Amino acid sequence: MKRIRYAVAIPAIAGTVLAGLTPAFADPTEGAGALTSTPVPSRYASQQLNWHLCAADELPSAPPPGAENMECATYVTPRDWYRPEEGRDLTIAVNRLPSSGPATESVFVNPGGPGAEGRSFISRLRNQKRVRVNQEIIGFDPRGTGMSTKISCGGVPASIPNVDSRDRSPANLRRALDNQQRAAEACQQYSGDLGPLINTDQTTRDLDLLRLLLKRSKINWVGYSGGTWLGAHYAQRFPQRVGRFVLDSAVDFTAASWREAMFRHQALGFERRWRQDFLPWLAKYDNVYHLGATAKEALQTFEDIRAAVAVRPVEYGGMKITPDDFDSFAVTGVYNKNRFHWAATSLVNIRELTRQNATSEQKDAAVRQLKQAEQNLAADQLGPRPAAVIDDSYQASFWTIQCNDGPWPGDRESVVAESQRYIDNGLMLLGPSRHYQACVFWNKQGTPTQVVNGRGVPPVLMIQSEKDPATPIEGARLAHAGFEGSRMITVSGEGDHGLYAAAPAPNKRLDDIVDSYLADGVLPQDQTIPGVPLLAPPAA
């Protein structure tokens, strides 16, 4: 039975010099910019990118207006950058939005994940006219996912039924951990010997090869969420190739592992956004949703619906919504203000499906609305998306990168105790499920990452909302303090995840600052600017 699943958590490994390279290298003095950062075998460095107008089957969906001229290409990269002489290659899929004038620079865009495909995502910057005057917008699917060479979990995680994480009985917790172990083992089995090579270190080298093929001595970067980790690691490894880097909605990319970078702060971030923004907003528009006239009443309604789902899981369209899946509607809905209406209407329709006296016509209408809402959400490329619209390779890459990038200590007992601490501290939206930690079941735990501290790296620009749920400001502040030369713009009264070039309610002041940096090199000082107010629902 197909079910709705959402990926929530957000991600490193190093090495210093390439070993075992073949004798034929690209000339490191090629061109005025000395394009090569490290020795690259000539058969990779001499490739030509086969740019062409993207065909319909090369993108997950048609480009939006303003991005119809999107171009696609592929290139090959060593399967293992430390053993390129093996001759086992991977294919990397890339695309670009051409600049409006002659292209003299390239800005790489990454939506994070880790491991999310990024080619459709570049359309987010299609209206940044100042940036596009002389910069082509480059997207890519990282190794392991999308249209690049993929890994897989064999569909096993999606086939495993969720349990109710709030049920703290030993039998239920044991079942939950058994399920997680089964999923982790499947991901490693189906990914085979490529799995250990899906990591940040290898990906940064893939990106530097792409820079070389684009004939750029430096690149610019806009990385969102987990893309701040990838961007910071690239910058630390190739500081001489760093142009203007924007790190939007940051994890603590100075941490030694994804566990420290993201996992420990996330339950707090979601609970804060849920209680301080979403529930009061829901109460404000009680005349639209009828879920409670106060935040307290709205929370009680949520708990009542959840309890009903626990007694009788909701089924529609061959999918089943369990209590943990129900929680994920709320988690997914608070990423961005434009999702609040989606989350609220989803709660309304699920409540309708739990009503025993609801007519078949009422239930059919609720199902139609849930399906339509899911399709609308799928168009949002930042944050978690329903598994029905995500290739299995993304889920595989999402966990594989985290588990390969640095150590992830813990065992069955410690992760259960950790999730219980979140519950004891009242972090109920995401806290109960924090025992879902696939990496404690990984056969080979990741090795320590490179030290990321900004030394020797040109200044980078961080932007962060005060109430970001997925990448809480606590982690961003640690990254800002630990990365030399970084500047940070804090957006007050704001909780959106992913701030630059946002739609449908862009922060024009923030966009102007970032555009000035990307287009003209004007690096701002640390500062705080106001956010964008929450949106009224369409029905209001």
C-alpha positions in Angstrom: 0.0 0.0 0.0 1.4 3.4 -1.0 1.6 5.9 1.7 2.6 9.5 2.1 6.1 9.9 3.6 8.0 13.1 4.1 11.7 13.6 4.6 12.4 16.0 7.4 15.9 16.0 8.6 18.5 17.8 6.7 24.4 17.0 6.3 30.9 15.6 4.9 34.0 13.9 4.5 37.4 15.1 3.4 40.7 13.9 2.3 43.4 16.3 1.2 45.1 15.3 -2.0 44.1 13.1 -4.9 46.0 9.8 -5.0 46.5 7.3 -7.7 45.9 9.6 -10.7 46.7 8.7 -14.2 49.7 10.3 -15.8 47.7 12.5 -18.3 46.5 15.6 -16.6 44.8 18.9 -17.7 47.3 21.7 -17.8 47.1 23.6 -14.5 48.2 26.8 -16.2 45.6 26.7 -18.9 44.2 30.1 -19.6 44.7 33.3 -17.7 42.7 32.1 -14.8 44.7 28.9 -14.1 41.5 26.9 -14.3 42.5 23.7 -12.5 42.5 23.5 -8.7 43.9 19.9 -8.4 45.3 17.5 -11.0 42.4 16.3 -13.2 42.9 13.5 -15.6 42.8 14.9 -19.2 40.0 12.6 -20.3 37.7 14.3 -17.8 39.0 17.8 -18.2 38.8 17.8 -22.0 35.0 17.1 -22.1 32.7 19.4 -23.8 29.3 20.1 -22.2 26.6 19.2 -24.8 24.2 22.1 -24.0 20.8 21.8 -25.6 17.2 22.9 -24.9 15.9 20.6 -22.3 13.5 17.9 -23.6 10.3 17.1 -21.7 11.7 13.9 -20.3 14.8 15.6 -18.9 13.0 17.5 -16.2 10.6 16.5 -13.5 8.2 19.2 -14.7 7.9 21.8 -17.4 9.9 25.0 -16.7 7.7 27.9 -15.4 7.2 31.1 -17.4 10.5 32.9 -17.7 12.6 29.7 -17.7 11.5 28.2 -21.0 15.0 28.5 -22.4 16.4 26.2 -19.8 19.3 24.1 -21.3 20.5 20.6 -20.2 23.7 18.7 -20.5 25.7 15.9 -18.9 29.3 15.1 -18.1 31.2 12.2 -16.6 33.2 12.2 -13.5 35.3 9.6 -11.8 33.3 7.2 -9.7 36.0 7.5 -7.1 38.1 10.6 -7.2 40.8 8.8 -5.3 41.0 6.0 -7.9 40.2 7.6 -11.3 42.5 5.2 -13.0 39.9 2.5 -12.5 38.0 4.1 -15.4 34.6 3.6 -13.7 32.6 6.7 -14.4 29.5 8.4 -13.2 27.2 10.6 -15.2 26.2 14.0 -13.7 23.2 15.8 -15.1 23.3 19.6 -15.2 21.3 22.5 -16.6 21.4 26.2 -16.9 19.4 29.4 -17.4 21.4 31.5 -19.8 22.3 35.0 -18.9 20.5 37.9 -20.5 23.8 39.3 -21.8 27.2 37.7 -22.5 27.9 35.2 -19.7 31.1 36.0 -17.8 30.3 34.2 -14.6 28.3 31.2 -13.3 26.3 30.9 -10.2 25.7 27.4 -8.9 22.3 26.8 -7.1 21.7 23.9 -4.7 18.4 23.2 -2.8 20.1 21.0 -0.1 18.5 17.8 1.1 21.2 16.6 1.3 21.0 14.8 -2.0 18.1 16.7 -3.6 18.0 17.0 -7.3 18.7 20.6 -8.2 18.0 21.1 -11.9 14.4 22.2 -11.7 15.3 24.4 -8.7 17.3 27.0 -10.7 14.0 28.5 -12.0 13.7 30.1 -8.6 16.3 32.6 -9.7 14.7 33.3 -13.1 13.5 36.8 -12.1 16.7 38.0 -10.5 17.4 40.3 -13.4 20.5 42.0 -12.0 22.2 38.7 -11.4 21.3 37.3 -14.8 22.8 40.2 -16.8 26.2 38.4 -17.0 25.7 35.2 -15.0 24.3 31.9 -16.1 22.4 30.0 -13.4 23.7 26.5 -13.1 21.8 23.6 -11.5 22.9 20.0 -11.0 21.7 16.7 -9.7 24.4 15.5 -7.3 25.9 12.0 -7.8 23.4 9.4 -6.6 20.1 11.2 -7.4 17.8 12.6 -10.0 19.0 12.2 -13.6 22.6 11.6 -12.5 23.9 8.1 -11.8 21.6 6.9 -9.0 21.6 4.8 -5.9 18.4 3.3 -4.4 16.9 1.8 -1.3 14.9 -0.6 -3.5 11.6 1.0 -2.4 11.9 -0.7 0.9 11.5 2.3 3.3 8.3 3.4 1.6 6.9 -0.2 2.0 7.3 -0.2 5.7 4.3 0.9 7.7 4.9 3.7 10.2 4.2 3.2 13.9 2.9 5.9 16.3 6.1 7.4 17.8 4.2 8.7 20.8 3.5 5.0 21.8 6.4 4.5 24.1 5.7 0.9 24.9 8.8 -1.3 24.6 7.1 -3.5 21.9 6.2 -0.4 19.8 9.6 1.2 20.1 11.3 -2.1 19.2 9.1 -2.4 16.1 10.0 1.2 15.1 13.7 0.5 15.5 13.5 -2.8 13.6 11.8 -0.9 10.8 14.6 1.7 10.7 17.2 -1.0 10.7 15.5 -2.8 7.8 15.4 0.4 5.8 19.1 1.2 6.5 20.2 -2.3 5.5 18.1 -2.1 2.3 19.6 1.3 1.3 23.1 -0.1 1.7 22.3 -3.4 -0.1 20.6 -1.7 -3.1 23.2 1.0 -3.4 26.0 -1.5 -3.5 29.6 -0.4 -3.8 28.6 3.0 -5.1 26.9 3.8 -1.7 30.1 4.6 0.2 31.1 7.1 -2.6 27.9 9.2 -2.2 29.3 11.8 0.1 30.1 15.5 0.3 33.8 15.1 -0.4 33.3 13.4 -3.8 30.5 15.8 -4.7 32.7 18.9 -4.2 35.2 17.4 -6.6 32.4 16.7 -9.1 31.5 20.4 -8.8 35.0 21.6 -9.3 35.2 19.5 -12.5 32.0 21.2 -13.6 33.6 24.6 -12.9 36.5 23.6 -15.1 34.2 22.5 -17.9 32.4 25.8 -17.7 35.9 27.5 -18.1 35.4 29.5 -14.9 38.3 30.4 -12.6 35.8 30.9 -9.8 32.1 30.2 -9.2 29.4 32.0 -7.3 27.0 29.9 -5.1 23.5 30.1 -3.8 22.9 27.2 -1.4 19.8 26.6 0.6 19.4 24.5 3.7 21.7 21.5 3.3 23.2 23.4 0.3 24.9 25.6 2.9 26.9 22.6 4.0 27.9 21.6 0.5 28.8 25.2 -0.4 30.9 25.7 2.8 32.7 22.4 2.2 33.5 23.3 -1.4 34.7 26.7 -0.3 37.0 25.3 2.4 38.4 22.7 0.0 38.8 25.1 -3.0 39.2 28.6 -1.5 40.9 30.0 -4.6 37.8 29.1 -6.6 35.3 31.0 -4.4 33.6 34.0 -5.8 30.5 35.2 -4.1 28.8 32.6 -1.9 25.3 32.9 -0.4 24.4 30.4 2.3 20.6 30.6 2.9 19.0 29.0 5.9 22.1 27.4 7.2 22.9 24.2 9.1 25.9 24.4 11.4 28.3 23.6 8.5 31.3 24.0 10.9 30.2 20.9 12.8 32.0 17.5 12.3 28.9 15.6 11.3 25.4 16.0 10.1 24.2 14.8 13.5 25.7 17.9 15.1 25.0 20.2 12.2 21.3 19.7 12.1 19.7 16.9 14.1 20.0 18.2 17.6 18.3 21.6 16.9 15.5 20.6 14.6 12.8 19.5 17.0 13.1 22.8 18.8 12.9 24.7 15.5 9.7 23.0 14.4 8.0 23.3 17.7 8.8 27.0 17.9 7.4 27.7 14.4 4.3 25.6 15.1 3.4 27.3 18.4 4.5 30.8 17.7 3.4 31.2 14.1 1.1 28.5 12.8 -1.3 27.9 15.6 -2.0 31.6 16.2 -2.4 32.1 12.5 -4.9 29.1 12.4 -6.9 30.7 15.2 -6.9 34.1 13.5 -8.6 32.6 10.5 -11.0 30.3 12.4 -13.8 31.7 10.3 -12.1 29.9 7.3 -10.9 26.6 8.8 -13.0 26.2 12.0 -10.2 24.5 13.9 -10.2 26.7 17.0 -10.6 30.4 17.8 -7.4 30.4 20.0 -4.0 28.8 19.6 -4.8 26.5 22.5 -8.1 25.5 20.9 -6.4 24.9 17.6 -3.8 22.7 19.2 -6.5 20.7 21.0 -8.3 20.2 17.6 -5.1 18.9 16.2 -4.7 16.5 19.0 -8.3 15.3 18.7 -7.8 14.6 15.0 -4.6 12.8 15.7 -6.2 10.6 18.3 -9.0 9.7 15.8 -6.3 8.8 13.2 -4.6 6.6 15.8 -7.8 4.7 16.4 -8.7 4.3 12.7 -6.0 5.3 10.2 -7.3 7.3 7.3 -7.1 5.7 3.9 -7.6 7.4 0.5 -6.4 6.6 -3.0 -4.6 3.5 -1.8 -2.6 5.5 0.8 -2.9 5.3 4.6 -2.3 8.1 7.0 -1.0 6.9 10.4 -0.4 9.2 13.4 3.2 9.9 12.4 2.1 10.6 8.9 -0.4 13.0 10.3 2.3 14.8 12.2 4.2 15.2 9.0 1.4 17.3 7.5 2.1 19.8 10.3 5.8 19.5 10.0 5.7 20.0 6.2 3.2 22.8 6.5 5.3 25.2 8.6 8.4 25.3 6.4 7.1 28.4 4.6 4.2 30.8 5.0 2.8 29.9 1.6 2.3 26.3 2.9 0.1 27.3 5.9 -3.1 27.2 3.9 -2.1 23.8 2.5 -1.5 22.5 6.0 -4.7 23.9 7.4 -6.9 22.5 4.6 -5.2 19.2 4.9 -6.1 19.1 8.6 -9.7 20.0 7.7 -10.0 17.3 5.1 -8.4 14.6 7.3 -10.8 15.5 10.1 -13.6 15.1 7.6 -12.4 11.6 6.7 -12.3 10.6 10.4 -15.9 11.6 11.0 -18.1 8.5 11.3 -21.2 10.3 10.1 -19.6 11.9 7.1 -21.4 11.0 3.9 -19.6 9.3 1.0 -19.9 12.5 -1.0 -18.2 14.5 1.8 -15.4 12.0 2.0 -15.0 11.9 -1.8 -14.6 15.7 -1.7 -12.1 15.5 1.1 -10.0 13.0 -0.9 -10.1 15.1 -4.0 -8.9 18.2 -2.0 -6.1 16.2 -0.3 -4.9 15.0 -3.7 -5.0 18.4 -5.2 -3.2 19.9 -2.2 -0.5 17.2 -2.6 0.0 18.2 -6.2 0.3 21.8 -5.3 2.9 21.1 -2.7 4.9 19.0 -5.2 5.5 22.3 -7.1 7.4 23.7 -4.1 11.0 22.6 -4.6 12.4 23.6 -1.2 11.8 21.4 1.8 10.2 18.0 2.1 8.0 16.7 -0.7 5.6 13.7 -0.7 7.4 10.4 -1.6 5.0 9.9 -4.4 6.7 12.7 -6.3 10.3 12.0 -5.3 12.5 9.4 -6.9 13.6 6.7 -4.5 17.2 7.9 -5.2 16.6 11.0 -3.2 15.6 9.1 -0.1 18.6 6.8 -0.6 21.0 9.8 -1.0 19.4 11.7 1.8 20.4 9.1 4.4 23.5 7.8 2.7 25.2 11.2 2.6 24.4 11.9 6.3 25.7 8.5 7.3 28.9 8.7 5.2 29.6 12.3 6.2 31.2 12.1 9.6 30.4 9.9 12.7 26.9 9.3 13.9 27.2 7.8 17.4 24.4 6.0 19.2 22.5 2.8 19.5 18.9 1.6 20.1 18.9 2.6 23.7 20.5 6.0 23.3 18.2 7.2 20.4 15.1 6.1 22.3 16.4 8.0 25.4 17.1 11.0 23.2 13.6 11.1 21.7 12.1 10.8 25.2 14.1 13.9 26.3 12.4 15.8 23.5 9.0 14.6 24.7 9.9 15.5 28.3 10.7 19.0 27.1 7.4 19.4 25.3 8.7 19.2 21.8 5.9 17.0 20.6 5.6 17.9 16.9 8.9 16.2 15.9 10.5 15.1 19.1 8.8 11.7 19.5 10.1 10.5 16.1 13.7 11.5 16.8 14.6 7.9 17.5 14.4 7.4 13.7 18.2 7.6 13.1 19.2 5.4 10.2 22.8 6.1 10.6 23.1 4.2 13.9 22.4 1.0 11.8 24.9 1.9 9.1 27.5 -0.9 8.7 30.3 1.6 8.2 30.0 4.8 10.2 31.3 7.9 8.5 34.8 9.2 9.1 35.6 12.7 10.4 35.0 15.5 7.9 37.5 18.2 6.9 37.8 21.1 9.3 35.5 23.9 8.0 36.4 27.2 9.7 36.6 29.7 6.9 40.3 30.3 7.2 41.8 31.3 3.9 38.2 31.5 2.4 36.9 34.8 1.0 34.0 36.2 3.1 30.6 34.4 2.6 27.1 35.8 3.1 24.7 34.0 5.4 21.0 34.8 5.6 18.7 33.4 8.3 15.2 33.7 9.6 14.7 33.9 13.4 12.2 31.1 13.5 13.3 28.8 10.7 11.9 25.4 11.6 14.2 23.1 9.5 17.5 24.8 10.1 17.1 26.6 13.4 18.9 29.8 14.0 20.9 28.2 16.9 22.9 26.2 14.3 23.3 29.1 12.0 24.7 31.2 14.8 27.3 28.5 15.6 28.3 28.4 11.9 28.5 32.2 11.7 30.7 32.3 14.8 32.9 29.4 13.6 33.4 30.5 10.0 35.9 33.3 9.7 34.9 36.3 7.7 31.3 35.3 7.3 28.6 37.9 7.4 25.0 37.2 8.5 21.7 38.9 7.8 19.1 37.9 10.4 15.5 38.3 9.3 13.4 39.1 12.3 9.7 38.2 12.8 10.3 35.6 10.1 10.1 31.8 10.1 10.4 30.8 6.4 13.0 28.3 5.3 14.7 29.6 2.2 14.6 33.4 2.0 16.3 34.6 -1.2 14.1 34.9 -4.3 11.1 33.5 -2.5 7.6 33.3 -3.9 4.9 34.3 -3.7 5.9 36.9 -1.0 9.5 37.9 -1.6 11.4 40.0 0.9 12.4 42.8 -1.5 14.8 44.4 0.9 16.6 41.1 1.4 16.6 40.4 -2.3 18.1 43.8 -3.1 21.0 43.1 -0.6 21.7 39.7 -2.0 21.4 40.8 -5.6 23.9 43.6 -4.9 26.3 41.1 -3.5 25.9 38.5 -6.3 25.8 41.1 -9.1 28.2 43.8 -7.9 30.2 42.2 -5.0 28.8 44.5 -2.4 29.2 42.5 0.8 27.0 43.8 3.6 27.9 44.0 7.3 26.0 41.9 9.9 22.5 43.3 10.3 18.9 42.5 11.1 16.1 43.3 8.8 12.3 42.7 9.1 10.6 39.7 7.6 7.4 39.4 5.5 4.1 39.2 7.4 2.2 35.9 7.3 -0.2 35.6 4.4 -4.0 35.6 4.6 -5.6 32.4 3.3 -7.1 32.6 -0.2 -10.6 32.0 1.2 -10.2 35.1 3.4 
